[in-house]
Amino acid sequence: MATENSNLPAPEEQVGNADDVLSTAPAAAEEPQPRVKRPRLAAEPVDAAAQAADPARTEASPVAEAETSVRTSDAAAVDFADEEAALAAQNDGLDLGEETPEEAEQAAAAGDTYAGRSGEELVALFARMLDREPVQSLRREAEALKIAFYKQRRAAVDAERRAFIENGGAEADFVPATDTAELRLKDLFREYRRRRDEYIANLDAEKEANLEVKLRIIEELKELVDSDETLNHTFTKFRELQSRWKETGLVPQARVKDLWETYNLHVENFYNFIKINKELRDLDLKKNYEQKLALCEQAEALVLEPSVVEAFRKLQKLHDEWRETGPVPNEYKEALWERFKTASSRINKAHQEYFEGLKAEQTRNLELKTGLCAAAEELISRPLVSRKEWNRASDRLLEIQKTWKTIGFAPKKDNNRIYERFRAACDRFFEAKRDFYSGVKGEMEHNLQLKTELCEAAESLSGSEEWKKTTDELIALQARWKEIGAVPRRYSDQIWKRFRAACDAFFERKAAHFADVDSEQSENLRRKLALLDEMAAADIKTGGFDAIREFQRRWGEIGFVPIKQKESVQKRYKAAVDAMFDTLRGSERERSMGRFRERVSSMRAAGGGRLRTERDRLYNKVRQMEQDIALLENNIGFFARSKNADALVADVKAKIERQKEELQATIEKVKLLDREAAEENKNDNK
């Protein structure tokens, strides 16, 4: 009787169950890895703008208070809510441990199912699940539900913390309010774990019992070979044993392969050694052939399955069915097995490649995340001493967090560890930043006191009428205001308005006063221009020096003119006075020469060499005056190196000019005497 060769070795990946093959690949990669806690982004202060008072009574916009402003917008914040919720649930004792093989076959729960539900709703939903669903089917749903609960719970606690701090409380003193929903959820999870542990324990006992049943079935198969019963009864008994084998549940994983091989051996023995009706046997072999042919087709169709993991899981079930299906006609046996094995190999290869690629990717992710941890830790090591430096570092850390969020999971054994390192670095950074801004807050309080004192000083000067002195003092106060740093935001507008009001009170009074002065100065300008026209038209030779002094007196009686015209008007006045003096000095020289000519005529009439004597006297005077002028010009160089040099040089230059004028007049007198002497000699020679 032809039978299927029971001694053909089958590769382990073909006859073993799913867990045998999965043990060679990263088991955690088939499902989302445990989520871990998000690095908390502390409130980040805005860099306060420097407050500066303008000498013209202006002030920069009020500073932003560093200790309460958040520099990063919500849109820019990195969302680690899922990781934080998963770690918070784990820390609260809601970790479910490793999955059982039965739980691993469950489909992943859709996270969106629980989004937007309140904590009370989630607790009520979980309670209904425990009442209505088998405990072995709840693993994925329980994981997703606890993440959703702790996300909204953490959001509520963060809101409580912010309200507590805004009301003046210290963050270290904050204790969240007791949440009855959280307490109820923990009770439900304890009950769930109790039932699950009980189920797993019962399942293990059941597997052991199933093992005993199948071992007895194998023994009955062995006895059936030696049975003396009729053919029909024997074959009926064989079918009953096959049915009982299939109906018996799972057995311990370690015994599956050996158990099946033993069972299959005795099935082969039954077909080989029990003399049954060939027609009945051929019918059974044909039926087995059709079943295994269908299994080949299903295995080949798995190539089109989008999910490699799902295709592999289905393949394991096909292998289980293949094992439970009896022999086929010998002529089809090898070809049918090769076909099934070929299809299985394609799925196994794709499955192995998938996990090898996933493992390599997770290793790369671990390297990238390690680099980001080092970058975050490097930020902490920097000596940051200003708000600007802290804000730049905060921007950099935010970019690091965004980059972290784009990187996938690290290997399961490293995923929590690397995240804890990253989270610790972020927390240390923001703790250091909060400490820095605590110091800034104290500095701001001191700045407020200093600016209050400046306000008091400005208010004491606001009623002064010493315009120049007070203006200088207020400008000095404004300069001091600029040097003082920011004050707490809640006082910024108030203190600035007080200081500005005091400054404005003085400058408005000053502006009103000088508005009247400007009108008066415009009238003075008109009067001085009219006087200049009068000076230009005056006959100064007739009026003489008295007329000049009168013009000077009238000019001095007219008050100030607008500052823009002051210099030009003063230049015109000086030029007019100088012109009048030049005119008078020219007339004086002419009168002096007239008087000298009369003296020369008298001396000529008197005779006796008096002209010669006068000439010698004047000539000696010329020589002396030339020496005096040279000495004065030489002394100017020495005066330039002494104190008050400008005044001394001006006096000497004026004296030199007078000496030169007198020298020129004396030379003209000598020349007149020379002409008179020549005329006298000419008359004597006639």
Secondary structure, DSSP 8 states (H G I E B T S, - for coil): -----TT----HHHHS-HHHHHTTS-GGGGS---------------------EETTTEE------TTT---S-GGGS---HHHHHHHHHHHTT----S--HHHHTS----GGGGTT--HHHHHHHHHHHHHHS-GGG-HHHHHHHHHHHHHHHHHHHHHHHHHHHHTT--GGG------HHHHHHHHHHHHHHHHHHHHHHHHHHHHHHHHHHHHHHHHHHHHHHT--S-HHHHHHHHHHHHHHHHHS----GGGHHHHHHHHHHHHHHHHHHS---HHHHHHHHHHHHHHHHHHHHHHHHGGG-S-HHHHHHHHHHHHHHHHHS----HHHHHHHHHHHHHHHHHHHHHHHHHHHHHHHHHHHHHHHHHHHHHHHHHHHHS---SHHHHHHHHHHHHHHHHHHHHS----HHHHHHHHHHHHHHHHHHHHHHHHHHHHHHHHHHHHHHHHHHHHHHHHHHTT---HHHHHHHHHHHHHHHHHS----HHHHHHHHHHHHHHHHHHHHHHHHHHHHHHHHHHHHHHHHHHHHHHHHHS-HHHHHHHHHHHHHHHHHHS----HHHHHHHHHHHHHHHHHHHHHHHHHHHHHHHHHHHHHHHHHHHH-TTHHHHHHHHHHHHHHHHHHHHHHHHHHHHHHTTSTTHHHHHHHHHHHHHHHHHHHHHHHHHHHHHHHHHHHHHHHHT-
